[in-house]
Amino acid sequence: MELELLTAILLIIGIDIVLGGDNAIVIALASRNLPESKRNKAIFLGTGLAIVTRIILTVLAVYLLQIPFLQFVGGLLLLYIAYNLLVDDGHDNRDIQAGVTLGAAVKTIVFADIVMGFDNVIAVAGAAHGNIYLVIIGLLFSVPIIIWGSKLILYLMERFTALVYVGGGILAFTAGNMLVHEERLQPFFNHYSMLKLGLPLITVVLLLGIGYWVNSNKIRN
């Protein structure tokens, strides 16, 4: 049980690392017109409020995923999100407006995080398997990573394609876990226990294979 708990927390932190790179761009763009003295305030205040909002949304998502078959649908949605991570260039941040006041910058950071954080909310809720405390612990651990590490992670992911595939694999594994934890499908998965154990790995292999194939074709064309 302790290993399962640790694995879930590490998965949530990994998801926040993979999907948190855009937060650094949002923060930088939203606060770029502020005086230097107010920029740090905007960064910490905006990020803090965004994290609180995200915790609330994720807790709501955890409860929503307890609706019959919604966790299965959420797993399929997360696979789609992971696919987009592999084959797309990510979120388009060019339309994010810079605030000229501290309040405007903070509002922009929080609003953009809500809009862009949908994938993160679904992924974290799925990894937590209904455990609210895991959601909060995982997100709190990820706060310093998002604030200080996301720019570095985004920089590395843009230059080392393999890291994007690692991120896609983490999301695919989480999606596979969501599929096999769907309550209404437990009789089926209990009957086919090997499929229940292997499906998360199968989703990883399939997603990475398809993503690599699509990206290879893009390069050739």
C-alpha positions, 0 to 999 in steps of 0.5 A: 500500500505504501508503494502504491501511495508513493507511486501515485504521488510521483505520478501526480508530480510527474504530470505537473512537471509534464503539463506545467511548462506552459505556466512559466510562459503564462507568468512571463507574458502576463507580468512582462509590462510590470515594473521590476519591483512588482514582477515578483509579487505578480509571479508569487500571488498569481501562481499561488491563486492559480494553484488554489483554483487548480486544487479546487477544480481537481477535487471537483474532478475527483468526485465527478470521476466517481460517476459511472463510466466517467473515469473510463471516458476520462482515461480516453480523454487523457490519451487524447491529451497525451497524443496532442502533447506528442504531435502538437507544438503545445498551447498557443500563448501568443494571445496572452495579454500582459497586465499593466497593473499588479491586479491585471497581471494576477488576473491574467495568470489565474484565468490563463491557468484555468483555461490551460490547466484542464488537461492537468486537472483530468490527469491528476484526478485520474492518478489520485483514484478518488483520494483527495489528500493525494491530490493536495499533497501532489499539487503542493509538492509540485508548486516549487517545481512549477514556479522555479523549474518549469522554464528549465523543463520547457527549455529541455523538452523543446531541445530533447525530443525524448523528454516529450515522449517520457511525458507522453508515456507518463500520461498514457500510463495514467490513462491506462490506470484510469481505464482499469479502475473504472468501477463498472468494468471491474467484473470484466477486468477481474476475469481478465486479470492479465489485461488489467495488469498490462493495459497501462503498459499497452497504452504507453506502447501504443501511444508512443508508437503512434506518436513517433510514427506521426512525427516521423511522417511530419519530418519526411513531409 
